[in-house]
Amino acid sequence: MFVNFDINFIIFGIMPYVALTVFLVGSIARYERDPFTWKSSSSQLLRRKQLILGSILFHVGIITVFFGHLIGLFTPVWVLDALGIPYGLKQWMAVLIGGPAGIAALVGSTMLLYRRLADPRIRINSSFADIAIMALIWLQLAIGLLTITQTLQHMDGSEMVRFMTWSQSVVSWNINAWVTVVDVHWLYKLHIFLGLIITMVFPFTRLVHIWSGFAAPFRYLLTRPGYQIVRSRRRTPLPRTPAE
């Protein structure tokens, strides 16, 4: 007897939990086993001028896109209703803010990827994972921008609510969450699929340094000493030899 697995169920029903498990367990394992690899491996010392503009565009854009997705997907629908925010208005905000941010991130990632591939010094100092994750992020950004063409056809916010329901159902362990996105446009599905792939490879790439950015402020507040010890600098006289 053969069980017919729906590909939508596998990608949108099972894969999110696999991705989150690999993301968390893999990050902890890497920190415990290889703490000295927990870094961004910046190539700033190699052609610094080529890095500045691309890095600024990429980081400002990607951070805006990330928090936009985080807030947009995980804000409960009842909060929007309580605040009287129309779904269409939220959809327009996603397009008008996320669109330019996505373009900035895509331009920046294009510059950074070109820099890694075209400059011989940087290419030889880049691992396969460095180039692969940058290319994957570039592709994800490009597809994300393409989804705007579909979003503009549903400016009433109905599609947005479906993705919100799916995301919040996943984190609440609703096994039937996948049903809500089973018939959305294939661009949306590909965008989600690539997002899950990036989540899974996150612990095994230079992206782990993002954890440090989130954890540093909390670690400073929780573990910093209550006072600072300051010692005066005194010159210790050299011991005299018998001849002296």
N, C-alpha and C positions, 0 to 999 in steps of 0.2 A: 504494500500500500504506500503510495507516494503522496506527500503533502505538497500542495501547490502554494508556494510562498509568493505573495504579492510583493513586487519590488518596492512599491511605495511603503508597505509595512516595514520592510527591512531598512530602508533609508530613513524614513521619518518616524518609525515606531521603535526600532531597535538601535540603530546607529547612534542616535543622540546619547544614549546611556553608555555605549561602548566608548564614544569620543570623550565624554566627561570622565569616565573611569581612567582611561589612558592618560588624559590630561593631568588629573590630580595625582595618580599613583606614579606616573612617569616623572612628573616634576619633583615629587618628594624623593624618589629613588635617585634621580640625578644629583640633587642637592646633597644627599647623604653619601653617595658613592664617588661622585666627581665634582666636589665643590669648586675646584680651581677652573673648571670649564664653564662655570656659571657667570658668563660675561657676554657683552655685546660683540666682542672681537672687532672693534672698530678699526677701519682702515684710514682713519683721519690723518695719520702721519704720512700716508702715501697719497699725494695729490690733494691737499686739504681744500684748495680753492674750488675744485670740482665738486666737493662734497657739500659745501655750505648751503647753497640754494636748494639743491635737490633734497637734502635732509630736512630743511625747514618746511618746504612744501609738503613732503611726505608725512612728517610727524604731526604737523598741525592738522592736515587733512584727515589722516587716519585716526587720530585721537577724537576729532569731532565726529567722524563716522561711527567709531566704536561706541562712544557714549550716546550718540543718537540712536543707534540700534538698541543699546542696553535699556535706555529709558523708554524708547518707543515700544519695544516688545514686551517689557515686563511691568509696565504700568497697568494695573488692573483697569478693565473697562469701566467698572463702577466708579473709579476715581474721576474719569473723564465726565461721566454722567453727573456726578456730584458737583463738579466744578462748572458744569454747563459748557464744556468744550465740545463743539461739534466735531464729528469724526472727519468731516471734509476739511476743516481748518487744520487739524493735526496732519492730515495727508499733505496739504499744501506746505506746511512747515517742514515736513520731511523732504519734500522736493526742493524747496527754495534754500534750505540750509544744507541738506545732505548732498544735493547735486553739486554745488560749487566746492564743497569739502571733498567730495569724491573725485572731482576733476583735479583739484590741487594735489591730492594723494596720488592720483594716476600719473600726473606729470612728474611729480617728485620721484615716484618709483621707477618711471621710465628713465629718468636721468641717472638714478642710482644703479639700475640694472645695466644700462649702457656703459656706465663707468666701470663696473666690474667685468664686463665682457670685452670692452675695447682696450682698456689699459693693461698692457702686458704685466706690469708689476703687481697690480691689484688682482689680476686674473690668477696669477701663479700663487698668490697668498690667500685665495678664496677656495673654500672647500666646495664639494658638490652640494652639500646641504645649504650653504650660503646662497648659491646661485638658484637652486631649486626653490627654496622658500620665497625668495624675492620674485621669481617668475610666477609662482603660485599666487602670491598676493597681488601681483600685477593683473593676472587673469581674473581674480576675484573682484578687483576694483572695476575692471572693464565690464564684466557681466553685471555687476551691481548698477553701473550707470545705464546699461542697456535695459534693465528692468524698469527704468523710469518711463520708457515708451509704453509699457503696459500699465504702469501706475496712473499715467495721465488718462487712461481710459476708464479708470474706476475712482474718480475723485470724490465719490461719496463716502469713501473710507471703508467700504465693505471688505475689500481685500485686506486692508490693514488690520481690521478686527479679526480676520481669520488667522493671520500670522501671530497676532497677540494671543489668541486663544490657544493656538498650537504650542507656542513657546511656554506659556504658563501652565498648560496641561502636562507638558513634558516634565517640568520641575516639580509638579505635584503628583507625579507617578500615575498619570492617567494612561493606561495601556492603549486606549482608543484615540489618543491625540492625533495620530497620523491621518485619521479620517477627514479632519478639517482642511487638510491641504492636498488631498489626493487628486483634485481636479484643477489645481491652479496651473498657470502657464509654465511651460518647461523652463523658461529662463529663471523663474523664481526657484524651481526645484533644483536647477543646476547651481544657483547661488547658495542655497542652503547646503547642498551636498559638498561643495568646495569649502564652505565654512566649517563643516564637520571634519573634513580632511585636515584643514589647517589646525583645528583644535587638537586632533590626534597627533600630528607631527610636532606640535608646539614644544613638548619637553625635550625633543631630540635635536633642536636647532638653536640658533642664537636668540630666538624669540624669548627664551627663558629669562633674559635680563629684564623683561617687562615686569616680572614678579618683584624684582628689587625696587622698581619705581613705585609700586603700590605699597610695598612692605616697609620701605625706609622710614617714612614719617612715623608710622606706628611703632616701629622698633625703637626709634629715637625717643619717643615719648614714654615708652614702657620700660626701657632698659637703661637709659642714660643715668649716670650717678647724680645724686642730689647735690653734690658739691664737687669742686674741682681742686685737686691737690697741686699746689705750685711750689716747687723747690727752688731755692736760690742756687745759682750756678757758682760753685766755689772751685778754685783751682787747687788741686791737691799737690803739695810740694813733692818733688821727686826724692826718693830715698838717697841719702848720702853714701858714697862708697868709702871703704877704708882708706883709700889713697887721698881722699879729700880731708 
